[in-house]
Every structure is written in C-alpha cells, then in structure tokens.
Amino acid sequence: MTPAIAASIEDHRAIEAALDRLASAVASGHLDSEAFRNSRDLLTRHYERESGFLAALAERDPALAAKLSAQHDEALEIAAQIEASLAAGQPADALYLARRLLAIAQHNIIEEERDVFPLFAKG
C-alpha cells in the first residue's frame, strides 16, 4: 500500500465517524449544524490532500480520475448548498441536502477503497 493510499484510508475513517454523527442527526429529523460543518471541513481537507493521488491516477485512467473528482466536487457543492439553506432559514432543504451529502460522500469512500485503491496499488 502506498503512503498516499494509507493516508487516504486514515482520512476516510475520520470522515466516516463524522458522517455517522451527521447521519444520526439527520435520521432524527434535524440537521446538527456542528456535525455538518465538521463533516464538510474533513471532506474539504481530504479532497485537497487527495488531489495529488487523483493527478497520478489520471495518468493511468483519466476517466476514473475524472469520475472521482466529480464526486468530490458534487459533495462540496452540496455542502455549499446546505450552508446557504441554513443561512436562509430553510431547515427542510438543508436536511434533504444533508441526505444527499451523506450518500455521495459514503459512496465515494466505498468506491475508492473497494475499486480504486486496489487497482492503483497493482501498478
């Protein structure tokens, strides 16, 4: 396992813990803004750190790298929309968007660990 992949997996565990807290709040029907912002901040930092990995992956498989990058962009766009909904006093919209954020962020982690990291590690 490369150091970049090991670091991403370590990030993923912290993100998953934060997403679990966010999911618990969402399941109860409200958006915990602190849990949301913690998840957003972890995702933002992680996606920035993973940009080098995606650049290396793009040399081997440009389509796959573009797909993962698009997932990252979508998660960050949804997070921005959640923040805007909270600022506008639209908790129902924020809650709906939080469900979408959870889905894309969790999907991205699963896809990277199950499909992408093993492929990249093979060389």
N, C-alpha and C positions, 0 to 999 in steps of 0.2 A: 504494500500500500504506500502510495506516495505521501509525502508530508502535506501537500495541498489537499488531498482527499481526506487524510486523517483530520486535518483542521476543519474541513467542511463537516465531517461527521460529528465532531465535537460541537461545532456550532449548531448542528441540527438537533442534538439532544437538548440544548438550552432553549432553542426555539420551540421544540415540541412541548417542553414544560410550560413555557409562556402561553402557547396556543391552547394547552389543556385548561389553563386558568381562564383564558378568554372564552373557550367553549363552554365551560361550566356556567359562566355568567350568561352567555347567550342562551343556553338551554333553560335557564330560569326566567328568560324573557326580558332581560335588561342588558344593556351594554355597560360593562365596567370600563370607564374611560382610562383608568390607570393600567388595567390589564391590556387594553387595546394598544395604548401608547408604548408599553413595554414590548409587546409583540412587534409592533411596527418598527421600533428602534432596533431590535435584534435582527429583524429581517433586512432592514436597510444596511446595517453594518455587514451582515453576512453576504448580501448580494454584492456589495462593494469588494469584499475580500475575495469573492468567487469570480470576479471579472477576469482575473489572470487565468484561472482554470478554464473559463469559457473561451478565452482567446486561444489557448493551447488546443482545446477541443475543436475549435473552428478550423484549425489546420487539418485535422483528421476527418471531421464530419461537420461541415458548415451548417447543414440543415438541422442537425441535432442541437448544435450550439445556439442557433437562432431560436429554436423552439424553447430551450431552457431560458434564454434571455427574455423571450416574450412572456414567459410565465413570471419571471421576476418583475418585469415592467408592469404586468397586469396586477400583481399583488400590491405593488407600490401605488399604482393608480387607484385601486380600490381603497387603500389606506388613506389616500388624499381625499377621496370622496367621503369616507367616514368622518374624517376631521371636519370637512365642510358641512356635513349633515349635523354633526354635533354643534358646530358654531351657529347653524341656522335654527337650532332648536327642533330638529326633526329626528327624534329618537327612533321612530319606526323605520325610517330609511337607514339610519346608522346600524340598526340591528340586522336588517336584511343584508346590508353590505358586509357586515361582520361575518355573516354565514358564508358569503362568497369568498371573503379573505381567508377564512379558515380552510375552505375547500381547496383553493388554488395553492396556498402555502403548503398544506399537508400533501397534496398531490405531487408538488414539485419535489419535496423531500423524498417521498416514496420512489418517484421515478429516477431521481438521481442515484439513490442508494441501491435500488434493485437493478436498474438497467444501465445507467451511465457510468458510474464509478467502476464496476467490474469490467466494462468494455474498455474504458480508458486505461485501467491498470494492466490490461493484457498487452498494451503496446502496439 
